[in-house]
Amino acid sequence: MQIAQRIRPLQANVFADMDRAKAAARAAGKTIVDLSLGSSDLPTPPHVLAAIAAALPDPTTHGYCLFSGTQAFRQAAARWYTDKFGVAVDAETEVLLLIGSQEGTAHLPLAILNPGDFALLMDPGYPSHAGGVYLANGQIYPMPLHAEAGFLPRFADIPLAVLEQSRLMVLSYPHNPTTATASLEFWQEAVAFCQRHNLVLAHDFPYADLTFTGKPAVSALQADPGKTCTVEFFTMSKSYNMGGFRVGYAIGNAQIIAALRQVKAIVDFNQYPGIQRGAIAALTGSQDNVQTVIDTFRQRRDAAVVALDAIGWTVPTPEATMYLWAQLPEPWGQQSTEFCLRLVEQTGVALAPGIGFGKSGEGYVRIALVHPPEAISRAIAQIAGFLG
Ligand SMILES: Cc1ncc(COP(=O)(O)O)c(C=O)c1O
């Protein structure tokens, strides 16, 4: 038996190594404090759960759901988007239901790339972006992100020979894992660049609400209101704590949406209608819970930054996301995997090695603020013991 070549790049996965290390530490009697996954510990709002529960006994939710069955969700998503960002959206042609933004961003390259085409990806970046390019037999050009440049890519550094073979650029701000944010001016530059080079601009936007500045992050479509080349991916996972329910949506250029819809029509029958009803309740109901999420992560961020500072590990205070992006202290400089494996083995505290997000992530760890402040402070005290 032979397994397809395209699976090969997916096999080297430091997060799988971390998973094994966590299991081994647990088996050895350690209590695991898992700050390695961006999976929120906060509950789904009650009115969302109530909408899903009310749908369960309704037999009209029990069958396959075709595109026409997603109309109510698409309309709610379009309205939510227009209210928040001031860009008009046609729910019929410019919105697509997803089974999470991971699913959508992983399938997008199949809709855009021919085999051998380049996709321009952020390095470090979210693993589904690269994984989708591998599945589509595309090539990856990593755009390195550095602290000195605010973790924004320098488009001028992309070689012309690569650009000529490129079809897709994927960006994501507020950024996982670096926590960087991007201004409207940056997005205008990105849109102009993609227009000039005939690229699809995909913006993975899960942290749209998770900012600590008092206003939502900038949408790429605010820089491309005519939707000439842009598609944006939203998720219900972060703003509404619905990660386990697997629901998100893409909004943008109708031709891109139609192509992605064709790929998905082969792969899935859309998310369960009851979960769609829960998502509609989230998008159209009270947004108080979103503010609670923001306040909770702000409080955790502040507690973690202070506690790390107290042990001599200074990290920047992020303006967005649910993470800290911490440069490793010496002697761990360029050994993020080794650091995380040893740390979980000796203390039970799990962090995400920066190298897992790409070569330029080496030298950093990502700390997900997915436990209450006291637990995070205790974990940081254990890290202090580990660092000696
Ligand atoms: C950049 C980015 N994209 C996608 C996802 C996954 O989102 P979803 O739950 O919608 O698949 C995450 C989750 O952490 C993320 O950080």
The ligand as a Gaussian input file, in Angstrom:
#p B3LYP/6-31G(d) Opt

LIG

0 1
 C       -5.931000      31.909000      12.854000
 C       -6.925000      30.851000      13.183000
 N       -7.660000      30.326000      12.203000
 C       -8.575000      29.370000      12.432000
 C       -8.768000      28.891000      13.715000
 C       -9.778000      27.794000      13.919000
 O      -11.034000      28.346000      14.020000
 P      -12.322000      27.429000      13.890000
 O      -12.667000      26.939000      15.244000
 O      -13.357000      28.318000      13.320000
 O      -11.983000      26.318000      12.940000
 C       -8.032000      29.400000      14.781000
 C       -8.211000      28.864000      16.138000
 O       -7.472000      29.070000      17.043000
 C       -7.091000      30.412000      14.508000
 O       -6.356000      30.956000      15.476000

